[in-house]
Amino acid sequence: MSKQHHIITVVGARPQFVKAAALSRAFAKNEKIKETIVHSGQHYDHNLSGGFFAELDIPQPKYNLDIGSMPHNKMIGHFLIAFDDIIDDEQPDMILVYGDTNTTAAAAIAAAKRNIPLVHVEAGLREWDKSIPEEVNKLLTDSVTDLYFSPTQTGVDNLTKLGITKHVYLTGDISLDLLYMDTKYIDEEGLRSKYYLIGDYAFMTCHRDANTSDSSKLRAILTAVSQYNGQVIFPMHPRTKAAILKFGLGSLIGKNMIIIEPLGFWETQSLLRYASLAITDSGGIIKEAYFHKVPGIIIDRQTEWIETLDEGWNIVTGPDENKIKEQLINHKGGITHTNALGDGRCGERITDTIIRYLSQ
């Protein structure tokens, strides 16, 4: 057997579990890669974390750092201290991170300080606003990355603008690999009955710090959506639930809104695929709605997924009550659909490129 390359994969939040599910499958098929998963514990709620590992058949993390919810700098500091010991024990050939969370930035700093090659999956995406915590995490991570895997041409172009052109690869989006592989898990009728959905309905998520930490923004979103002429199923993130209680906004939850606990991946896809409309500030839902050809209203101020805007499937309203209400009535979806976010072979491309890089 040829030499195995030892990769530590670091995850910490729901979108990263989805990405890891797809890429870990690709790694498992290749005898040249040994993967060790480290879970920071950034998402500590079982519905946002533990259940995903079982549902998506992700190898159980060897380590869980349980850093939980704390201020950004403290979270990164706690991670660095704990992760440094893991590096000593595991002696990895490479560290791999996903996306733009505090976990991502912390692991990138750790890799750079220990001179370990760093892979960034979902590299090059930008929101061009450093007041957004995720944007700072993107900038920190891409500044020390060795292998850049970008899901879109926009991401590649952004890196080029920053003078980064070496070891940059256009792969497509890794999380969509699961949807190409496993659509058999998508169910319509069972969930319609379970949640009492009749006819057309909208699927909603809202969890971004910018929306949940500002009472006026959250008020505007809830007020607009409560006036939608149809049912809205709303799996509510713990952060959003806490914010609604803190700001006393419970009365703004309309009779048309069905509030449920956070969902697993496949229940989310089942409800989203058969929705008439998505209302979201989640990058994952933006991509998944596009994949399912469901029109989307983005209640964040911007999106990295420019291609979905260009083709007309998503539109940015931000947390603006009037703009949201207008699009709830008028948004019809795209004219063209080019599968601009990937073809389901991202994991294969990433695996082959990593092996070539480590075999040099």
C-alpha positions as CSV (number, residue, x, y, z in Angstrom):
1,M,0.0,0.0,0.0
2,S,1.3,3.5,-0.9
3,K,1.9,6.1,1.8
4,Q,-1.3,7.5,3.4
5,H,-1.6,11.2,3.7
6,H,-3.1,12.2,7.1
7,I,-5.6,15.1,6.9
8,I,-7.2,16.7,9.9
9,T,-10.7,18.1,8.9
10,V,-12.0,20.8,11.2
11,V,-15.8,21.4,11.5
12,G,-18.0,23.3,13.8
13,A,-21.3,24.3,12.3
14,R,-24.2,22.8,10.4
15,P,-23.1,23.9,6.9
16,Q,-19.7,22.4,7.5
17,F,-21.2,19.1,8.6
18,V,-23.0,18.9,5.2
19,K,-19.8,19.7,3.3
20,A,-17.9,17.1,5.3
21,A,-20.5,14.5,4.6
22,A,-19.8,14.8,0.9
23,L,-16.0,15.2,1.0
24,S,-15.5,12.5,3.7
25,R,-17.2,10.0,1.4
26,A,-14.8,10.9,-1.4
27,F,-11.8,10.5,1.0
28,A,-13.1,7.2,2.2
29,K,-13.0,5.8,-1.3
30,N,-9.2,6.6,-1.6
31,E,-6.7,4.5,0.3
32,K,-4.1,7.2,0.0
33,I,-6.0,9.4,2.5
34,K,-6.5,9.0,6.2
35,E,-8.9,11.6,7.7
36,T,-9.3,12.6,11.3
37,I,-12.3,14.8,12.1
38,V,-12.1,17.5,14.8
39,H,-15.4,19.1,15.9
40,S,-14.9,22.4,17.6
41,G,-18.3,22.3,19.2
42,Q,-19.2,25.7,17.9
43,H,-22.7,24.4,17.2
44,Y,-23.5,22.5,20.4
45,D,-27.2,22.0,20.0
46,H,-28.0,18.4,19.1
47,N,-30.3,19.4,16.3
48,L,-27.6,21.5,14.8
49,S,-24.8,19.1,15.4
50,G,-25.0,15.6,16.7
51,G,-28.0,14.5,14.7
52,F,-26.2,15.5,11.4
53,F,-23.4,13.1,11.9
54,A,-25.8,10.1,12.2
55,E,-28.1,11.3,9.4
56,L,-25.4,12.1,6.9
57,D,-23.2,9.1,7.8
58,I,-20.2,11.3,8.6
59,P,-17.4,9.5,10.5
60,Q,-17.7,10.4,14.2
61,P,-15.2,13.1,15.2
62,K,-12.2,11.8,17.1
63,Y,-12.2,15.0,19.1
64,N,-14.9,17.4,20.2
65,L,-13.6,20.6,21.8
66,D,-17.0,21.7,23.2
67,I,-16.2,25.4,22.8
68,G,-19.9,26.2,22.6
69,S,-21.3,29.7,22.4
70,M,-19.0,32.5,23.6
71,P,-17.7,35.9,22.2
72,H,-15.8,35.6,19.0
73,N,-12.2,36.2,20.3
74,K,-12.7,33.9,23.3
75,M,-14.0,31.2,21.0
76,I,-11.0,31.4,18.7
77,G,-8.6,31.5,21.7
78,H,-10.1,28.5,23.4
79,F,-10.0,26.6,20.1
80,L,-6.3,27.5,19.4
81,I,-5.2,26.2,22.8
82,A,-7.0,22.9,22.6
83,F,-6.3,22.3,18.9
84,D,-2.5,22.8,19.4
85,D,-2.4,19.7,21.6
86,I,-4.3,17.7,18.9
87,I,-1.7,18.8,16.3
88,D,1.0,17.5,18.6
89,D,-0.8,14.1,19.0
90,E,-1.8,13.6,15.4
91,Q,1.1,15.1,13.4
92,P,-1.1,15.7,10.3
93,D,0.2,16.3,6.8
94,M,-2.5,18.8,6.1
95,I,-5.4,20.7,7.8
96,L,-8.7,21.2,5.9
97,V,-11.3,23.8,6.8
98,Y,-14.7,24.8,5.3
99,G,-16.4,28.1,4.8
100,D,-16.2,31.1,7.1
101,T,-16.9,30.4,10.8
102,N,-14.8,31.2,13.8
103,T,-13.8,27.6,13.8
104,T,-12.5,28.0,10.2
105,A,-10.4,31.1,11.0
106,A,-9.0,29.6,14.2
107,A,-7.9,26.4,12.5
108,A,-6.3,28.4,9.7
109,I,-4.3,30.4,12.2
110,A,-3.2,27.2,13.9
111,A,-2.1,25.6,10.6
112,A,-0.1,28.7,9.6
113,K,1.6,29.0,12.9
114,R,2.7,25.3,12.8
115,N,3.7,25.4,9.1
116,I,1.1,22.8,8.1
117,P,-0.4,23.0,4.6
118,L,-3.9,24.4,4.8
119,V,-6.8,23.6,2.5
120,H,-9.7,26.0,2.3
121,V,-12.9,24.5,0.8
122,E,-15.2,27.3,-0.3
123,A,-12.3,29.8,-0.9
124,G,-12.6,33.1,-2.5
125,L,-16.2,34.1,-1.6
126,R,-16.6,37.7,-0.4
127,E,-19.2,39.9,1.0
128,W,-17.0,43.1,0.9
129,D,-18.0,44.2,4.4
130,K,-15.6,43.7,7.3
131,S,-18.3,44.5,9.8
132,I,-19.6,41.0,9.1
133,P,-17.8,38.5,11.3
134,E,-17.8,35.8,8.5
135,E,-16.1,38.2,6.1
136,V,-13.2,38.7,8.5
137,N,-13.0,34.9,8.9
138,K,-12.8,34.6,5.1
139,L,-10.0,37.1,4.8
140,L,-8.0,35.6,7.6
141,T,-8.3,32.1,6.2
142,D,-7.6,32.9,2.5
143,S,-4.5,34.9,3.5
144,V,-2.7,31.8,4.8
145,T,-4.3,29.0,2.7
146,D,-2.1,26.8,0.5
147,L,-4.8,25.0,-1.6
148,Y,-7.8,27.1,-2.6
149,F,-10.9,25.2,-3.7
150,S,-13.5,27.7,-5.0
151,P,-17.1,26.7,-5.7
152,T,-17.7,29.4,-8.3
153,Q,-16.0,31.4,-11.0
154,T,-16.8,34.5,-8.9
155,G,-14.7,33.1,-6.1
156,V,-11.8,32.4,-8.4
157,D,-12.1,36.0,-9.8
158,N,-12.1,37.4,-6.3
159,L,-8.9,35.6,-5.4
160,T,-7.3,36.9,-8.7
161,K,-8.2,40.4,-7.7
162,L,-6.3,39.9,-4.5
163,G,-3.3,38.6,-6.3
164,I,-3.9,34.9,-5.4
165,T,-3.6,32.7,-8.5
166,K,-1.4,29.8,-7.4
167,H,-3.1,26.5,-6.4
168,V,-6.5,28.0,-7.0
169,Y,-9.1,25.4,-8.3
170,L,-12.7,25.8,-9.5
171,T,-14.5,22.8,-8.2
172,G,-18.2,23.5,-7.8
173,D,-19.9,23.5,-4.4
174,I,-19.1,20.4,-2.2
175,S,-22.4,20.5,-0.3
176,L,-24.4,20.0,-3.5
177,D,-22.6,16.7,-4.1
178,L,-25.0,15.2,-1.6
179,L,-28.0,16.3,-3.5
180,Y,-26.8,14.8,-6.7
181,M,-26.0,11.5,-4.9
182,D,-28.9,11.0,-2.5
183,T,-32.2,12.6,-3.8
184,K,-34.0,9.3,-2.9
185,Y,-34.1,10.6,0.7
186,I,-36.3,13.5,-0.3
187,D,-40.0,13.0,0.7
188,E,-43.0,15.3,0.1
189,E,-46.2,13.8,1.2
190,G,-45.0,12.5,4.6
191,L,-43.8,16.0,5.7
192,R,-46.8,17.8,4.3
193,S,-49.0,15.7,6.5
194,K,-46.6,16.0,9.5
195,Y,-46.6,19.8,9.4
196,Y,-50.2,20.3,8.2
197,L,-49.1,22.0,4.9
198,I,-51.9,22.6,2.5
199,G,-51.2,23.9,-1.0
200,D,-48.4,26.3,-1.7
201,Y,-46.2,27.3,1.2
202,A,-42.9,29.2,1.8
203,F,-39.9,27.8,3.6
204,M,-38.1,30.2,5.9
205,T,-34.9,30.4,7.9
206,C,-33.4,33.4,9.8
207,H,-30.4,33.1,12.0
208,R,-27.6,35.6,11.0
209,D,-26.2,37.6,13.8
210,A,-26.9,40.8,11.9
211,N,-30.6,40.0,11.8
212,T,-31.0,38.5,15.3
213,S,-29.0,41.0,17.3
214,D,-30.9,44.0,16.0
215,S,-34.5,44.2,17.1
216,S,-35.6,46.5,14.3
217,K,-34.3,44.2,11.6
218,L,-35.9,41.1,13.2
219,R,-39.1,43.1,13.7
220,A,-39.2,44.1,10.0
221,I,-38.6,40.5,8.8
222,L,-41.3,39.0,11.1
223,T,-43.8,41.7,10.2
224,A,-43.4,41.3,6.5
225,V,-43.5,37.5,6.5
226,S,-46.6,37.4,8.8
227,Q,-48.4,39.1,5.9
228,Y,-47.5,36.5,3.3
229,N,-50.6,35.1,1.6
230,G,-49.9,31.5,2.5
231,Q,-48.3,29.2,5.0
232,V,-44.7,29.7,6.1
233,I,-42.9,26.9,7.7
234,F,-40.1,28.2,9.9
235,P,-37.5,25.9,11.5
236,M,-36.3,28.3,14.2
237,H,-32.7,28.5,15.1
238,P,-32.0,28.7,18.9
239,R,-30.4,32.1,18.4
240,T,-33.5,33.5,16.7
241,K,-35.8,32.0,19.4
242,A,-33.7,33.7,22.1
243,A,-33.8,37.0,20.2
244,I,-37.6,37.0,19.8
245,L,-38.0,36.3,23.5
246,K,-35.4,39.0,24.4
247,F,-37.0,41.7,22.3
248,G,-40.5,40.7,23.0
249,L,-41.4,40.0,19.4
250,G,-43.5,36.9,19.9
251,S,-46.8,38.7,18.9
252,L,-45.3,39.3,15.4
253,I,-45.4,35.6,14.6
254,G,-48.3,35.4,12.3
255,K,-51.0,32.8,12.2
256,N,-49.6,31.7,8.8
257,M,-46.3,30.8,10.3
258,I,-45.6,27.2,11.5
259,I,-42.7,27.3,13.9
260,I,-40.8,24.1,14.3
261,E,-37.5,22.9,15.8
262,P,-34.4,22.9,13.6
263,L,-34.5,20.1,11.0
264,G,-32.1,17.5,9.8
265,F,-30.6,17.8,6.3
266,W,-33.0,15.6,4.4
267,E,-36.2,17.0,6.1
268,T,-34.9,20.5,5.1
269,Q,-34.4,19.4,1.5
270,S,-37.8,17.7,1.4
271,L,-39.6,20.8,2.6
272,L,-37.5,23.2,0.5
273,R,-37.8,21.2,-2.7
274,Y,-41.6,21.4,-2.7
275,A,-41.9,25.0,-1.4
276,S,-43.1,27.8,-3.7
277,L,-40.6,30.2,-2.2
278,A,-37.6,30.3,0.1
279,I,-37.1,33.2,2.6
280,T,-33.6,33.0,4.1
281,D,-30.4,34.6,5.3
282,S,-28.6,31.2,5.1
283,G,-25.9,30.6,2.5
284,G,-26.7,26.9,2.5
285,I,-30.5,27.5,1.8
286,I,-29.7,30.0,-0.9
287,K,-27.6,27.3,-2.7
288,E,-30.1,24.5,-2.1
289,A,-33.1,26.5,-3.2
290,Y,-31.2,27.3,-6.4
291,F,-30.5,23.6,-6.9
292,H,-34.2,22.7,-6.4
293,K,-35.2,25.6,-8.7
294,V,-37.1,27.3,-5.9
295,P,-37.3,31.1,-6.0
296,G,-35.5,32.8,-3.0
297,I,-35.8,36.0,-1.1
298,I,-32.5,36.8,0.7
299,I,-33.2,38.7,3.9
300,D,-29.5,39.4,4.4
301,R,-27.9,42.5,2.9
302,Q,-25.8,40.6,0.4
303,T,-24.8,37.1,-0.8
304,E,-21.7,35.5,-2.0
305,W,-23.7,33.3,-4.5
306,I,-23.8,35.9,-7.2
307,E,-24.6,33.4,-9.9
308,T,-28.0,32.7,-8.3
309,L,-28.8,36.4,-8.6
310,D,-27.6,36.7,-12.1
311,E,-29.9,33.9,-13.2
312,G,-32.9,35.5,-11.4
313,W,-33.5,32.7,-8.8
314,N,-32.7,34.8,-5.8
315,I,-33.1,38.4,-5.0
316,V,-31.6,40.4,-2.1
317,T,-34.1,42.5,0.0
318,G,-32.2,42.7,3.2
319,P,-34.2,43.0,6.4
320,D,-36.4,45.7,4.8
321,E,-40.1,45.2,5.5
322,N,-41.4,46.8,2.3
323,K,-38.9,45.2,0.0
324,I,-39.7,41.8,1.5
325,K,-43.4,42.3,1.2
326,E,-43.0,43.4,-2.4
327,Q,-41.0,40.3,-3.3
328,L,-43.4,37.9,-1.4
329,I,-46.0,39.0,-3.9
330,N,-44.0,39.5,-7.1
331,H,-40.9,37.2,-7.1
332,K,-41.3,34.5,-9.7
333,G,-37.9,32.9,-10.0
334,G,-35.3,32.5,-12.7
335,I,-35.6,32.3,-16.5
336,T,-32.5,30.2,-17.0
337,H,-30.8,27.6,-14.8
338,T,-27.2,26.5,-15.6
339,N,-26.3,24.5,-12.5
340,A,-23.7,27.2,-12.0
341,L,-22.9,26.0,-8.5
342,G,-21.7,22.5,-9.4
343,D,-22.2,19.2,-11.1
344,G,-21.9,16.8,-8.2
345,R,-18.2,15.9,-8.8
346,C,-16.6,18.4,-6.4
347,G,-15.4,15.8,-3.9
348,E,-13.7,13.8,-6.6
349,R,-11.9,16.9,-7.9
350,I,-10.7,18.0,-4.4
351,T,-9.5,14.5,-3.5
352,D,-7.4,14.1,-6.6
353,T,-5.9,17.6,-6.3
354,I,-4.9,17.1,-2.6
355,I,-3.2,13.8,-3.4
356,R,-1.2,15.4,-6.2
357,Y,-0.2,18.2,-4.0
358,L,0.9,16.0,-1.1
359,S,2.7,13.6,-3.4
360,Q,5.0,16.3,-4.8
